[in-house]
Every structure is written in C-alpha cells, then in structure tokens.
C-alpha cells in the first residue's frame, strides 16, 4: 500500500498505522489529530471542511475520550477513510493539504486521554521471577502468580505525556547500614518498560467482561514507563503494596495505536501451565509481537518484546471486571514490566543491575546502577512484518 505523501520506509507512522492523539499549535487549542509520517492530520479541520462525518464538539476536545466514545466502528471508519485518501492521488486530503496537515515539529503533543483510573499489572513471568530471585531466592514466584493476574491500583493524576520532566521523588526508606529508616531523595530511581491499554468502552457496574469480548473494550495501546523508587518501594511495600515508590510519575507516549492497526502482528504467547480457571481461558492468538527497547541517554540498554507476556490483555480485562468493577473510557491498564529470558531483554534497572550489584557501562564510559539526575530514559516500540511497520514512536523522560 503506497501513499502520495512522503513517508520514510522506517517510520513508525506508516500508512498501516494512523494512530490518534491530541495536539496543539500556536494557533489552535488541543484537539484530535492523526499521525502519518512526519505530519499530523487535523481532524477538526477535516470535519469543518465537510470531509468526515463526525459530530461537532468531538474533535475539538483536549482528550480523545469523546472521539473514542463514538465506538470502534465509527473511529475505525475514520481511520480507514483517511487511509484510502492517502493512497489515492485525487483526494480531498491532497486538495486541502495546507489546511489539514501540520508538520510534526510545529505541534505540541498532549496527554491523549483523560485518565480516570489506572491499574498496573504484573504480567511478565520473567520479570516476576527475577524480582523474586533478588528478594526471595528460596521462593521467587509466589504460588498464586500462575493462577491470577496480579495488579495494583495506581495513581492517575501523575501520569504525564512523553517529554515531561520527572522529578526525583522523596520518601522514607531504610538503608542497609542503618537500624532505622531515613527520609530523603530516592537513591534507586528506576524505569519499567511497559505497554498501556487504553479502555475504549464503558462497562456496566456489577457486570463482568468475558475474555471473548474483552478486546472490544480496548481502543488501543501506548508505551508506558512506570517510574519506580526501589528503596522507597522496598520499605513500604509490605504489608499493603506499592505507594510512594510508584505514584510520583508514569509516562506515556502521545499516540494511541489502535488494536485494528495491530491485528496483523498477533503472536502466540507463552503456554499457561497450570491451565487458568475458566473465566481466564482464552481462544485464539491474543499476544502482540511488539519489539521494545529502552535507551539510557545515548545507550540502548535493553531489547525485549511484548509477546513474552504471560497474562494477555484479554485476561487482564476479564480479571479486572470479574468482581463487578466497571471500566470507563480513558482508563489505562498497564502490562507491568516486560522482560525476556535473557539479561539483555530485562525491562528494568532492578533486573539489569540485579538490584544494584552490577553496573551498566554506557557508550561514553560512564556507569550506572540506577538513574542519576540529568539522565534521559527513552522507550521505543514497533511491529514489523511482511513489509509493514506500525510503531509507537517513543516515550521519554529526563530526571530533574
């Protein structure tokens, strides 16, 4: 499929992608856009020109929530119409190019959705096992882990868009050489490489969502960095779980890649043994082959893949709602740290340095165990198959 618009062959934002996001210019307030190559298509202007049948007060909003609320049939129809126009020479998009298209360097990106709630899962068996080996060598994987998608309820207010500075958090922690806890800035600031699922449909309070229909409630995916203060987290986690070590910041990429765009990149996930309880059992291929990487300053420190996830998105949605908990448009379900089986595929510094016991050497000769002030951590992800590439761009944060 070719487009008349010049798009680099290795662009994450190919004709096969067309993700949705919220952008603004120095002339326009935040509104809905679609990314193609190095351009953003202005959906509100496209609507005003009468080219797309979208109701008023949908695309001129500061979040995708109203647009997502139109439903997958209508939102995907918009995507497919744009895709068709981008592949045909004599189209309205080309005729109104100067009114509709913005260069990416001329826009500012914003949080794509208004986030009501955020849940962070713990769905990589490699990550869970590694963390267990570090802190509980004799019992690395809790006996419930293979039976239930573990998660905690995170803080939605501190989720920020890529490029937002990350402030080093303060809190209480207990140094190994001290009999008492101390208060101060974390000394073990970490990242977690994750994928976030954006909920695209309200569910009914008191009703559960089965695995067969779960993906109907997911609009699309973003890159997700769940920043973590390991020393604060370690001191506070027992008995109730993560709090200040986690809720200070999470970063997401600005473009939401729809599940429709990812359909061609489904991949078989790990064998689940023992077999999950009936409400968690799935049919079909539910994982996605998304190549992921993390870069610390200018050094790539890990390469991993979303297909390694033990618990898939459908199972996460089913488990989240099995007790009657309702989901709302804009909610985020994060995957948890994504790690592979090899050292170079671990999705956190906790694992890469084995809790600070080993050092990472950067290309400039500097070493790290955890993140230092001034460091920039960048996550990237893309799918590629049969000449088609669909990517997420990146999510970046600088420690200040």
KOLMAR-941747 format. One record per residue: x, y, z of N, C-alpha, C, O, CB in turn. Coordinates in steps of 0.2 Angstrom, whole numbers, plus 5000, padded with zeros to 4 digits. Glycine has a CB too. Layout:
// residues N
XYZXYZXYZXYZXYZ...
This chain:
// residues 400
500449945000500050005000500450065000500850075005499550005006500450104995500850164994500450234995499850234994501150164987500750284998500450344999500850404995501450394994500450365006500450454993500750504989501150554994501550594991500150544986501050545000501450585005502050555006502150495007501050595012502650595006503250565008503350535015503350575019503850615006503450475016503550445022504150395022504150355018502850405024504550405027505150365027505050295028504550275031505650395033505450255025505250175025505250155032504950105034505750145021505750185036505750155043505350195048505450195054506450155046504850235046504450275050503950235054503650185051504050325046503950245060503450215065502750225062502250195064503550235072502650285059501950315057501850305050501750355046501850385060501850245048501650225041500950225039500550245044501950155039500750215033500050215031499650155034499050165035500050205023500050105037499750055040499550075047499150035051500149995040499750125050499650145057499150195058498550175060500350165060499250255057498750315058498450315065497850305066498250305053498950325070498650325077498350395078498450445075499250315082498050395084497650455086498050485092498250455096496950445088497950555092498250595098497950665099497550675095499050595097498250695104498050765105498550815104499150805107497750775112498550865099499050905098498750985098498150995098499350895091499251025098499051095098499651135094500151105093498951135105499451195091499951235088499851305091499451315096499751245080500251355089500251415092499651455090499551515092500851455090499251425085498651455083497951415085497451445086498651455075498051355087497551305089497651285096498151265098497451255084497051275099497051245106497151165105497051145099496451255110497251125110497251055109496651025106496151045108497351025116496750985101496250945098496550885095497050865095495950995092496050845091496250775089496650775083496450815078495550735088497150735082497550735076497650655075497650615079498150775077497950645069498150585066498850585064498950635060497650555061499250545065499950545063500050505057499950445057500450525069500450535052500650505046501350525045501450585043500150505040501850485045502550505044502750565048502650555054502650535036502950625045503150675049502650735049502750795050503850705047501950715048501450755048500850735053500850675055501150765041500450785055499850775059499250795055499250855053499950815066498750755054498150775051497750805056497550775061497850715047497450865054496950905059496250875058495950895053497050975058496050835062495350805061494850855062494350855058495250755066494850905066494350955067494350995061493751015058494551005073494851015058494851055051494551015046494251035042495551075050494750945046494450905041493750895041493350895036494750835042493450895048492750895049492450965047491850955043492550885056492751015048492451085046492351085039491951125036492851135049492851055035492851065028492351015025492251005019493551045025491950975029491450935027491650865024491350835021491050965022492350845026492650785023492450725027492450675024493350795022492350735033492250675038491550685041491450745044492850665043491150635042490550635045490650625053490550565055490050585042490950675056491050675064490650725067490650785064491750675065490250715072489850765076490250825078490850815079489450735081489950875079490350935082490550925089490250875092489851005081491050965091491250955098491450885100491450865106490650975103491850855095492150795096492850795095493250775099491850735092493050825090493750835088494150895090494750905090493850825080493750945093494051005096494151005103494151055107493551065094494150945106494250925113494950915115495350895111493850875115495150925121495850915124495950845126496550835129495950965130495550795124495650725125495350685120494850715117495450705133495550625119495250585114494550555117494250515113495650525112494450565123493850525126493250535122492850485121493750555133492950595120492350595116492450565110491950535107492150675115492950565106493050535100493050455101492750425097493750555097493450435106493350365107492650345109492450285107493850345113492250385112491650365114491150355108490550335109491350425118491350375102490950365096490850285095490450265091491250405090491350255097491350175096491850155091492050195086490650155094492050095091492650075087492450075080492850085075492850005089491750055078491550055071491650125068491950125062490850035071491450175071491550245068492250265069492450295064491050295072492650255074493350285074493750245069494150275066493650275081493650185068494050145063493850165056494250165052493950065064493250185055492950205049493350275047493550285041492250215049493450315052493850375051494550355048494850385044493850425057494850315052495550295051495550265044496050275040495750235056495150215042495150185035494950235030495250225024494650125035494550285031494450335026495050375024495250395019493850385028495450395030496050435029496550395025496950415021496350455036496550325027497050285024496950275016497350275012497050215027496250275014496050275007496250335004496550334998495350265007496150395007496350455004497050465003497250494998496050515008497450435008498150445007498450405002499050415001498450435014498150355000498350314994498150324987498350294983498250234996497650374987497450394980497650464979497650514983496650394981497850474972498050544970497550594971497750654974498350534963497050594968496550644968496050644974495450614973496150644961496250664979495850664985495750724989496150774988496150604990495250734993495150794997495750815001495850875002494550795001496050765004496650775008497150815005497450865007496950715011497350794998497850824995497650894992498050944992497950784988496950904991496750964988496751024994496851084993496050964986496650995000496651045006497251035010497251045016496051035010497851015007498450995011498651055016498751035022498950985006498651115014498951165018498451185024498751205029499051225014497851165023497351175029497351125034497151135040496651185026497451065031497351005036498050975039498050945044497050945031498550985035499250945038499650995041499751055039499550915032499950975047500451015051501050975051501050915052500151025058501651005050502250975052502350955059502150995063502851015049502650895060502650875067503050925072502950925078502950805068503550955069503950995073503651065074503851105078504651015069503051075071502651135073502051125078501751175079502351165066502051065080501551055085501751035092502351015093501050995082501351035097501551015104501050955105500450965104501451075109501250905108500850845110500650845117501050875121501250785108500050825118499750825125499550755127499550705123499150875125499350745133499150685135498550665131498050705130498850685143498550605128498050585123497350575126496850585123498250525119497250555132496650545135496550575142497050585146496450465136495950585144495850605151495750535155495350495154495150645152496250525160496350465163495950465170496150505174497050445164495450425170495050425177495350375182495450395188494350405175495550315179495850265184496450235180496450225174495350215186496950205184497550175181497650115185497750115191498150225181497750055182497949995185498549965182498649965176497349945185499049945186499649925184499749845186499649825191500249955187499749805180499849735181500549715182501049755182499549695175500649645183501249615185501349555181501349495183501349605193501349565174501149505170501649475166501549425162500649535165502349495167502849455164503149405169503349425175503449505162503149345167503449295172504149305173504449285178503249225169504549325168505249335168505349395173505849385178505549355161505049445173505149505177504949475185505349495189504749565175504349445185504149425192504649375195504749385201503449395192504949335191505349285193506049315195506349305201505549225188506249365191506849395193506849435199507249435203507049445187506249475200506149515206506149465212506449485217505549555205505849415211505849365217506549335218506649325224505349305215506949325213507549295215508049345218508449325223507949275208507949405217508349465220508149465228508549475232508149525217507449465229507249475236507049415240507049415246506649525236506849365236506649295239507049235236506649205232505949295240507649225236507949175232507649105233507649065228508749175234507449095239507149025240506449015238506148965237507149015247506049075236505349075234505249125229504849175231504949075241505549125223505549185219504849195216504649255215505949175213504449145215503749165212503249135217503149075218503649125205502849185219502349165224501849115221501749115215501949235226501549075225501149015222500549045218500249005215500948975228500249105220499649125216499849155209499349165205499349175220500449165208500649205202500349175195500149215191501349215201500449115195500249075188499449065188499249035183500549015188499149085193498349075193497949145193497349135191498149045200498349195194497949265194498349315192498949325194497749275202498049365187498449425185498549475191498049505193498149455179499149475194499249515200499249595197499549605192499949505203499049635201499049705199498949755206498749725211498449725194499049815205498949865210498649925207498749935201499549885214498249965211497850025208498350085209498550105214497250035212498550115203499050165203498750235203498150235204499450165197499150285203498850355203498850385196499350395193499350395208498250405194498150435188498350505187498550525181497350425186498350545192498450615192499150625190499350685188498350645199499650585191500350595190500550555184501150555183500750575196500150535179500350515173500450575168500050615167499750465170501050575165501250635161501350605154501550555153501750675164501350655149501550635142502250645141502650675145501150685137502550605136503250605134503550675134503250715131503350565128504150675137504450745137504450785143504750825144504250785131503950765147503850795154504450775158504550725159503150775157504750825162505250815166505050775172504450775174505550875169505450725175505250685180505650705186506250705186505450605179505350725191505650755197505850695202505450655204505150805201506450695204506650645208506250645215506250695218507450645210505950585217505550595222505850585229506450555230504950535222505550615234505750605241505350555245504750545243505850665245505550525250505150475254505550445259506150465261504950425249505350395262505650365268505850295266505550255262505150355274506550275267506750215266507350195271507550235275507150215259507550135271507950105276508650085273508650035270507650055280509150125274509750095271510050035274509850025280510350155272510349995271510649935273511049935279511149895283510949885268511449995280511950005285511650045291511950075295512550045282510950055291510650095296510150055300509750015296510350155293510050055306509550015310508850055309508350025311509750015317508850115307508250155307508150185300508650195296508250205312507450195298507350225292507550295292507650335297506650225290507650325286507850395285507450425279507050385276508650405282507450495279507050525274507450565269507950595272506450575278507350565263507750595258507550575251507050545250508450585259507950605246507850585239508050515238508550485241508250635235507650485234507750415232508450405229508750445225507250385227508850355231509450335228509450285223509950265220509950315234508850255222508750195217508150215213507650175212508650135221508250265209507750285204507750235198508350235195507750355202507250215196507150155191506650175186506250215187507050085194506650145180506150145175505850075174506150025177506450165168505250065171504950005170504650005163504250055162504449985175504849965158504649965152504049925151503949865152505249935147503449965149502849935149502449955143502650005139502449945155501849925142501349945137500749955141500549925145501249885131500350015139499750035142499150025137499150045132499750105145498649995140498049985136497550035138497350045143497749915137497250075133496850125134496150095133495950075128496950185129495750105138495050075138494650125133494650185134494750075145494250085129493850125124493150115124492750145120494050105117492850085130492150075130491950075138492350035141491950015126491450105140491250105147490950035148490550005144490750155149491050005154490749935156490249955161490350005165491249885158489849905162489249925167489549895174489749845175488649885165489349945179489549925186489149865188488549855187489349985191489549815191489149755193489249695188489049635189488449765195489449715182489449665176490149645175490549695174489049685170490349585174491049565172491049565164490549555160491249505175491649565161491849565154492249495153492749485156492249625152491949455149492249395147492849405143492949455139491849345144493349355142493949365138493749365131494149395127494349305139493149335129492949335122492849405119492949425113492449295120492549445124492349515122492849575125492749625123491649535124493349555128493749595132494149645127494149705129494249565136494349625121494749675117494249725114494449775111495049635112493549715114493149765112493149825116492849875114492449735111493349815122493449875127494049905127494149955131493249845134494549885122495149915122495249955115495149925110495749865122495350025116495350065110496050055107496150045100495250135112496650055111497250055108497750045113497650045119497450105103498450055111498950045116499450105115499550135110499349975114499850115121500350165121500950135124500850085128500150235125501550165124502150145128502050175135501750235135502750175124502250145140502150165146502750155151503050095151501550125150502950205154503550195159503350215166503150265168504150255157503350155170503150165177503750175181504050135183502750095179503950245182504450265186504450235193503850235196504550335186504950205195504950175202505550195206506150205204504950105201505450215213505950225218506050165222505650145226505750285222506550125220506550055223506750055230506450015234507150015219507150095233507250095240506650115244506450085249507850145242506250165242505650185245505150125244504750115249505350255242505050105238504650045237504749985242504349955244504650025230505349975242505549915246505349915254505149875257506349905246505449975256505249995263504549995265504349975270505550055266504150015260503450025261502949975258502449965260503250095258503249925254502849885250502449835255501849825254503249845246502749805260502449765265502149805270502449845273502949705268501449795272501049735270500549755265500249705262500649715276500449815262499949835258500149845251499749845246499649895260500749855249500949865242501249925240501349975245500449845238501349945234501650005232501250065233500650065233501750005224501650115235501350185236501750245234501750255228501150195244502150275238502550325236503150305232503350355228502850365242503350245232503850225227503650215220504050205216504150155230502950225219502650215212502250275210502250285204502250155212501950315214501450355212501650425210501250475209500950365217502350435210502550505209502550525201502550585200503250515211502650475197502550485190502550425186502850375187503250525188502150425180502150375175502150415168501750465168501550325176502550395163502550425157502250385152502350325151503250445155501850415147501550385141501750415135501850475135500750375142501750375129501850405123501250445121500650425123502050355118501250495116500650535114500250505109499650525109500950595112500450455105500050425100499750355102500150315104500450425094499050355101498750295103498650245097498350265092498050305106499050195097499050145091498450095092498350065097499650105090497950095087497350065088497449985088497949965084496850085083497049945091497149875090497049855083497249805081496549835095496649885079496549875072497149875068497249835064495949915069497549925070498249935066498749875068499149865065498550005068498549845074499049795077498849725075499149675077499149805084498249715072497949655070498449605067498449545068497349665066498849635062499249595058499949565062500249525060499549625052499949595068500549575072500449535078500849535083500949645074499849495078499749455084500249395084500549375079499049425083500349375090500949325091500649275097500349295101501549355093500949215096500749165101501149185108501749195108500949095099500749185113501049195120501349135123501249075120500549225124501649135129501849085132501349035134500749055135502249105139501548965135501048915137500848935145501348935149501348845136500248935146500048945153499948875157499448845155499448985153500348865161500348795165500448815172500948835174500848745162499948795177499348765175498848805171498848865170499048745182498348765168497848805164497448845169497248835174497348745161497348915167496948955171496248935172495948895169496949025167495948965177495248955179494848975173495049015169495048995185494248945172493848955166493749025164493749045158493148925167493649075169493449145167494049175164494049235161493249185173494649145164495349175162495549145155496049165153495849175167495149095153495449055147495249095141494749125141495048985147495649085136495549125130495649085124495949025124496149185129495349105119495349065112495749115107495649175108494749045109496149085103496449125098497149155100497349145106495949185096497449195096498049225097497949295100497749335097498549225091498149305106498049365110498649405112498549465114497649345116499249385110499849425112500049465105499749445100500449385114500449515106500649555100501449555100501749565105500349625101501649555094502349555093502649625092502649655086502549515086502749655098502949725098503649725100503849715106502549775102504149745096504849755098504949815102504749875100505349755092505249805108505349865113506049875115506449825115504949855119506249935116506949955118506950005123506450045124507349965112507450015127507550065132508250095131508750055130507450045139508250155131508950195129509050245135508650285137508950235123509650235138509850275144510350325141510850305139510150235150510150385141510550445137510650415130510150415126511250455141511250405128511350385121511450305120511650285115511850415118511350265125511550195125510950155126510550165131512050185131510750115121510250065122510450005127510949975126510150025115510050005132510249955137509749895138509949845141510149995144509249895134508849835133508449825127508249875124508449825140508349765125507849755119507449695121507649645123508249735113506749705121506349655123505749655119505749685113506149665131505149615120504649605116503949595120503949555125504749545111503449625118502849625122502549555121502049535125502349675119502749515116502449445115502649395121502349345122502649415109503149415125503349375131502849375136502849335141504049395133502349425136501849425142501549365144501249335139501349485141501549345150501149285152500449295152500049255149501449255159500249345155499449365155499349415150499649475150499249395163498949405145498749455140498249505142497949495147498549415134498149545137497649605138496949575140496649605144497649655133496749535136496049505137495949475144495449485147495949455132496449445146496449415153496449465158496149465164497049365154496849515157496849575162496249605163495949625168497449625160495849625157495249655157494749605161494349625165494949665150494749545159494249495162494349495169493849495173494349425159494949485172495049485179494949545182494649545188495849465180495049605179494949665182494149675184493949715189495149725178493749655179493049665180492649605183492049605184492749675173492949545185492649485187492249495193491749465194493149425187492449545197492049565203491549615203491249635208492549585209491449635196490949695195491249765195490849805194490449695201491949765195492249835194492149855187492249825182492949825196491949915187491749945180492349985177492750015181491149985180492449985171492950015167492650075163492050075161493349975162493050135163492750185159493250215153493850195154492650245164493050245148493450265143493950315146493850355150492950305138494550295143495150335145495550305151496150315152494950405148495250255154495650215159496250185156496250165150495150165163496750175160497350135157497450075161497550075168497950185158497650025158497849955161498549945158498649935153497349895159499049955163499749945161499949875162499649835166500249995165500349855158500549775157500949755163500949695165500949765151501349805166501849785171502549775167502549775161501749715174503049775170503749775167503749715162503649655164504349775172504049725156504049675151504849655150505249695148503849705144504949595152505649565152505649505148505149465148505849555159506149485145506349425142506749375146506849395152506649435135506949325143507349275147508049285148508449265152507249205145508349335143509049345143509149415147508749455147509349355136509749425149509949485153509849545149509549595151510749485155509949545142509949605138509149615136509049665132510249595132508749575139508049585137507649605144506949605144507749525134507949625149507649645155507349715155507649755152508049635161506749725157506449795157506449845162506049885163505749785155506949835167507049875172507849875174508149825173506649865178508049935177508749935180508749885186509349855188508950005182508249875190508249825195508549755193508949725196507549815198508249735187508549675184509149675181509649635182507949645180509249735177509849745173510449745177511049725175509849805169510449775183510949785188510949735194511349735198511049855190510449695194510249645199510249685206510649665210510849585199509849735206509749775212510349815214510549815220509549725218510749835209511249875210511949845211512449875213511149915216511949775211512549735212513049745206513649735207512349665214512749755200513149755194513049825191512549855192512949705189513549845187513549915184513349905176513649855173514149955185513049955174512949965166513450015164513550065167512249975164513849995159514350045156514050075150513750035145514950005154513950145150513650175144514250185139514850175140513350245146513950205133514450215127514950275129515550275125514050235121514850315133515350375134515750355140516150395142514950435136515750295142516150265148515950275155516150245159516850305147515350315156515050315162514750255164514550215160514550375162514650245171514250185173513650205177513650255180514750135177513150155177512550165181512350105184512450055182512050195176512050115190511650065193510950085193510450045191511850045201510750145195510150175195510150245191510750265190509750185202509650275190509650335186509850395190509750405196508950355184510250435187510550495190510250565188509950565182511350505189510250615192509950675189510350695183510950695182510050735194509850725178510150735171510050685166510150695160510850765172509950625169509850565164509250575160508750595163509950495168509250545154508650545150508550465148508950435146508650585143507950445150507750375148507150375143506650415144507450345155507350345137506850335132506650265130507050225129507150375126505950255130505750195127505450195120505250255118505150165132505550145116505350145109505050075108505150025111505850165104504550075103504250015101503950015094503750065092503749995106503949955091503749955084503549885082503849835085504149985079503149875077503049805075503249805067503149855064502249785075503449745065503649745058503649675055503849625058504449775057503249675049503149605047502849615039502449655038502549565051503149575035502949575028502949645025502549665021502249545027503449685026503549755023503149805027503149865025503349745016502749785032502349835035502649855042502849805046501649805036502649915044502949935050502349985054502150035051503549975049502249965060501750005064502150015071502349975074501049965065502250085072502650095078502250145083501750175081503250125076502550155089502350195094502650265095502450305099502350155101503250275091503650325092504050315099504350265099503250395093504050365103504450355110504150385115503650435114505150375109504350365121504150405127504750415131505150375133503650355132504850485133505550505135505350545142504950585142505850545130505850535146505850575152506550595155506950545155505450545158506650655157507350675159507250685167506750715169507550735156507750655171507750665178507950725180508550745178508150605181507550765184507750835187507750835194507850885197507350885183
